[in-house]
């Protein structure tokens, strides 16, 4: 793993089932981008498992792993959500939600038993998913006259930057995508090339 990559899943994993002392733990992993995605996935599971007592989960968001949350959903404090979150950390995943749906089997597991069960359920759910390594990229914009179009395209090819969009109506406008680690070098090359007008993408506040 380099600083401009992260690990995630691109589609929901297969449903898993872990049984211990009569309790059933159904495990799920979902790709998510926002907390709204998280809420929708959990609502879907509540409709599917309307007789279940606990929907414990953890998620991590952000290409730099900057946001996370763990929820015990009625289980003893830190006995469910954090063990699930621990597996997200163990597999180094982000933009992923893992949910363990518990049907109580009549025998109490104790805090230690719950921690082990939810950890195992989360691990199985993640292992039933296809993990992908994604690269972190950044874009900038290039504007030029038609006589500089070939220069801009050749420069992008030479620097291994990708032109992901172009508009060639009144003049030439390119959206250039580049790996985060290479961004400063590539941007400076474009910026110092005569005849190319370059501007950075401004993030929305």
C-alpha positions as CSV (number, residue, x, y, z in Angstrom):
1,X,0.0,0.0,0.0
2,X,1.3,3.4,-0.9
3,X,0.1,6.8,0.4
4,X,-2.1,7.4,-2.7
5,X,-4.0,4.1,-2.5
6,X,-6.7,2.7,-0.3
7,X,-8.5,-0.6,0.1
8,X,-12.3,-1.0,-0.2
9,X,-15.0,-3.2,-1.7
10,X,-16.9,-2.2,-4.9
11,X,-20.1,-4.3,-4.3
12,X,-21.9,-5.9,-1.3
13,X,-20.3,-9.1,-0.1
14,X,-22.1,-12.4,0.3
15,X,-24.3,-13.0,3.4
16,X,-22.5,-15.0,6.0
17,X,-23.8,-16.9,9.1
18,X,-22.0,-17.6,12.3
19,X,-23.7,-19.7,15.0
20,X,-22.7,-20.0,18.7
21,X,-24.8,-21.3,21.6
22,X,-28.1,-20.9,19.7
23,X,-27.4,-17.3,18.7
24,X,-27.2,-16.6,14.9
25,X,-25.0,-13.8,13.6
26,X,-25.7,-12.8,10.0
27,X,-22.8,-10.8,8.5
28,X,-22.8,-8.2,5.7
29,X,-20.3,-5.9,4.1
30,X,-21.4,-2.9,2.0
31,X,-19.6,-0.3,-0.1
32,X,-20.6,3.1,1.2
33,X,-19.6,6.7,0.4
34,X,-21.8,8.7,2.9
35,X,-23.7,8.2,6.2
36,X,-26.8,8.3,4.1
37,X,-25.6,5.1,2.3
38,X,-25.0,3.6,5.7
39,X,-28.5,4.4,6.9
40,X,-30.1,3.0,3.7
41,X,-28.2,-0.3,4.0
42,X,-29.2,-0.8,7.6
43,X,-32.8,0.0,6.9
44,X,-32.8,-2.7,4.2
45,X,-31.4,-5.2,6.6
46,X,-34.1,-4.3,9.2
47,X,-36.8,-5.0,6.7
48,X,-35.2,-8.3,5.8
49,X,-34.5,-9.4,9.4
50,X,-37.6,-7.8,11.1
51,X,-37.5,-10.4,14.0
52,X,-33.8,-9.8,14.8
53,X,-32.9,-8.1,18.1
54,X,-29.6,-6.4,17.3
55,X,-28.2,-4.7,14.2
56,X,-24.6,-4.0,15.3
57,X,-22.3,-2.3,12.9
58,X,-19.2,-0.3,12.2
59,X,-18.1,1.8,9.2
60,X,-15.1,3.7,8.0
61,X,-15.3,6.5,5.4
62,X,-12.8,8.6,3.5
63,X,-9.9,7.8,1.1
64,X,-7.6,8.7,4.0
65,X,-9.6,6.6,6.5
66,X,-10.6,9.8,8.4
67,X,-14.1,9.0,9.6
68,X,-15.5,6.0,11.4
69,X,-18.3,5.0,13.8
70,X,-19.2,1.8,15.8
71,X,-22.6,1.0,17.2
72,X,-23.5,-1.7,19.8
73,X,-27.3,-1.4,19.1
74,X,-28.3,-2.5,22.6
75,X,-25.5,-5.0,23.3
76,X,-23.1,-4.2,26.3
77,X,-20.8,-1.3,25.7
78,X,-18.0,-2.0,23.3
79,X,-19.0,-5.7,22.9
80,X,-20.2,-5.4,19.3
81,X,-19.4,-2.3,17.3
82,X,-15.8,-2.0,18.3
83,X,-14.9,-5.7,17.5
84,X,-16.5,-5.1,14.1
85,X,-14.6,-1.9,13.6
86,X,-11.4,-3.8,14.6
87,X,-11.9,-6.0,11.6
88,X,-12.2,-3.0,9.3
89,X,-8.9,-1.9,10.7
90,X,-7.4,-5.4,10.4
91,X,-8.3,-5.6,6.7
92,X,-7.3,-1.9,6.2
93,X,-10.7,-1.0,4.6
94,X,-12.4,2.3,4.1
95,X,-15.7,3.3,2.5
96,X,-17.1,0.1,3.9
97,X,-19.9,-0.7,6.3
98,X,-20.0,-4.1,8.1
99,X,-23.2,-5.2,9.9
100,X,-23.8,-8.2,12.1
101,X,-27.4,-9.0,12.7
102,X,-28.0,-11.1,15.8
103,X,-30.9,-13.5,16.6
104,X,-30.7,-14.3,20.3
105,X,-30.7,-18.0,20.9
106,X,-31.7,-18.0,24.6
107,X,-28.2,-18.5,26.1
108,X,-26.3,-15.4,27.2
109,X,-22.8,-15.3,25.8
110,X,-21.3,-12.8,28.2
111,X,-19.2,-9.8,27.1
112,X,-16.2,-11.9,26.1
113,X,-18.4,-14.2,24.1
114,X,-20.1,-11.3,22.4
115,X,-16.8,-9.7,21.5
116,X,-15.6,-13.0,20.0
117,X,-18.8,-13.6,18.1
118,X,-19.1,-10.1,16.6
119,X,-15.4,-10.2,15.6
120,X,-15.8,-13.5,13.9
121,X,-19.1,-12.4,12.2
122,X,-17.4,-9.3,10.8
123,X,-14.3,-11.2,9.7
124,X,-16.5,-13.7,7.8
125,X,-18.4,-10.9,6.1
126,X,-15.3,-9.2,5.0
127,X,-13.7,-12.4,3.8
128,X,-16.9,-13.0,1.7
129,X,-16.3,-9.7,-0.1
130,X,-14.0,-8.8,-3.0
131,X,-11.4,-6.4,-1.7
132,X,-9.9,-3.9,-4.2
133,X,-7.0,-1.5,-4.1
134,X,-8.1,1.9,-5.4
135,X,-5.8,4.8,-6.2
136,X,-6.3,8.3,-4.9
137,X,-6.3,10.9,-7.7
138,X,-6.6,14.6,-8.1
139,X,-7.7,16.6,-11.1
140,X,-6.7,20.0,-12.6
141,X,-7.9,21.9,-15.7
142,X,-6.0,23.0,-18.8
143,X,-7.2,25.6,-21.3
144,X,-5.4,26.5,-24.5
145,X,-5.8,27.6,-28.1
146,X,-6.0,25.0,-30.9
147,X,-2.4,25.4,-31.9
148,X,-1.4,24.1,-28.4
149,X,-3.7,21.1,-28.3
150,X,-1.1,18.6,-29.4
151,X,1.4,20.0,-26.9
152,X,-1.1,19.5,-24.0
153,X,-2.0,16.0,-25.2
154,X,1.6,14.9,-25.6
155,X,2.5,16.4,-22.2
156,X,-0.2,14.4,-20.6
157,X,1.0,11.2,-22.3
158,X,4.6,11.8,-21.4
159,X,3.7,12.4,-17.7
160,X,1.4,9.5,-17.5
161,X,-1.6,11.8,-16.7
162,X,-5.0,10.9,-18.0
163,X,-7.3,13.3,-19.9
164,X,-10.7,12.3,-18.5
165,X,-12.7,15.0,-20.2
166,X,-12.2,17.4,-23.1
167,X,-14.2,20.2,-24.7
168,X,-13.0,21.4,-28.0
169,X,-15.7,23.9,-29.1
170,X,-14.4,27.5,-28.9
171,X,-11.0,26.6,-27.6
172,X,-9.4,23.5,-26.0
173,X,-10.4,22.6,-22.4
174,X,-9.0,19.5,-20.7
175,X,-9.7,17.9,-17.3
176,X,-6.5,16.1,-16.3
177,X,-6.4,13.3,-13.7
178,X,-3.2,12.2,-12.0
179,X,-2.2,10.1,-9.0
180,X,-2.0,12.1,-5.8
181,X,1.7,11.3,-5.3
182,X,2.5,12.7,-8.8
183,X,0.2,15.7,-8.7
184,X,2.6,18.5,-7.7
185,X,5.2,17.5,-10.3
186,X,2.7,17.0,-13.1
187,X,0.8,20.2,-12.3
188,X,4.1,22.2,-12.3
189,X,5.1,20.8,-15.7
190,X,1.8,22.0,-17.2
191,X,1.9,25.3,-15.4
192,X,5.4,26.1,-16.7
193,X,4.6,25.2,-20.3
194,X,4.1,28.3,-22.4
195,X,0.7,28.6,-24.0
196,X,-1.2,26.5,-21.4
197,X,-3.5,28.1,-18.9
198,X,-3.7,25.8,-15.9
199,X,-5.9,26.0,-12.8
200,X,-6.5,23.7,-9.8
201,X,-9.7,22.2,-8.7
202,X,-11.3,23.9,-5.8
203,X,-13.0,21.7,-3.3
204,X,-16.6,22.7,-2.4
205,X,-16.9,23.9,1.2
